[in-house]
Amino acid sequence: VPVVLLIEDDARIRDALGRVLGDHGYAVRSATTGYAGLQEVNDDPPDVVVLDLGLPDVDGGEILRMIRSVSAVPIIVASARDEEAGMVSLLKAGADDYVVKPFSGELLSARIQAVLRRSAANVDAEILAVGALRIDTDSREAMLDGRGLDLSRREFDLLAYLAARAGKVITKRELLAEVWQQPYGGADKTVDVHLSWLRRKLGETASEPRYLRTSRGVGVRLVDPDGVDPSR
Ligand code: CA
């Protein structure tokens, strides 16, 4: 059950929202001051925060910034303030959405559902990006310049391993241990052969490398060929 933390000093609003959100299947907790809310986010992180701006101890905008400095929890600002400039600055400060009071519990519930959906999508999709390469480790698909790459299982694992450590030189020993599961070493030749296959599929050659840079006797690293590379 998703946990919603209401940071709201008005007891009537707290009760009303608590009821509606409860009916929609959320577990609702509340804090009546800004600092109590911040503490709560820290101690027992909720799935989403609904934040009032007019709080008795400190402005909600300040609390938003403080929460953002310690947590990526989705935050929906709920306020009677409806000037556009204020909303824009709160969204820029890290609010995920903004609802203007008075609003219905139905609307808030729909907004909560939307931010939860977005944050779930962010967590699930493990997309590695290096230059024009996109590697989806969930679906095990790799694309270069928007075109799918036809990789073997090992080639995919090798590319994904290097992409997760882009820019860093990875030794063949490490690749053998981590990608081939041969911690006690094996034939470097195996790595070399797979690297050359992978290189061909990336449309490059050893003499004119782009993404795959080998350092003789050391290892290999994956780089963004159009990025700034301080070691070149
Ligand atoms: Ca208030």
Boltz pocket constraint, residues with backbone or C-beta under 6 A from the ligand:
constraints:
  - pocket:
      binder: B
      contacts: [[A, 8], [A, 9], [A, 10], [A, 52], [A, 53], [A, 54], [A, 55]]
      max_distance: 6.0
